[in-house]
Amino acid sequence: MLGAFAHVGITVSDMERAVHFYRDLLGLNVVGDVTFGGEEADALTQEKGTQLRAVYLRSVEEPKGAPIELLHFISPVAEGKPYPGIKNPGITEVAFWVKDIERTYTDLTTQGVSFYSRPQLFDLDGYKVKAVYFRDPDGTTLELLQRVKELV
């Protein structure tokens, strides 16, 4: 019934700040930038007077992979708090594979990125990974993952 995975959408409060974070700090490439509105956008979002800007970013290492869609509501203006957190129902995080999680963690930490912890090692029934959660500027949880061949 469903086709291939298309994208992950993240609503952001400040598009320029979000693009800086995802492009300049995380190293994703901008592959599209569109602004749209009208009756169709109103119907899609169930909001009147919808005007949206969407910026699409992809991994440099996976240029054909599904993109991240950053979505900014120009109108109506966003209300409420950012996403409620990792323990609540709903999408909990967007995860990215990295080759060297410790280096990526250190690089991002020195640039002011807020992490939940240091990278943690998991043995998931013979499948070993290191993982760490961090937040984007709006508080959306993101995850870094690295495959590990042997437990250290």
Sequence and secondary structure as in RCSB ss.txt:
>XXXX:A:sequence
MLGAFAHVGITVSDMERAVHFYRDLLGLNVVGDVTFGGEEADALTQEKGTQLRAVYLRSVEEPKGAPIELLHFIS
PVAEGKPYPGIKNPGITEVAFWVKDIERTYTDLTTQGVSFYSRPQLFDLDGYKVKAVYFRDPDGTTLELLQRVKE
LV
>XXXX:A:secstr
   S   EEEE S HHHHHIIIIIIT  EEEEEEEEESHHHHHHHT TT EEEEEEEE SS TTS  EEEEEEEE
S   S S   TTSSS   EEEE S HHHHHHHHHHTT  BSSS EEEEETTEEEEEEEEE TT  EEEEEEEESS
  
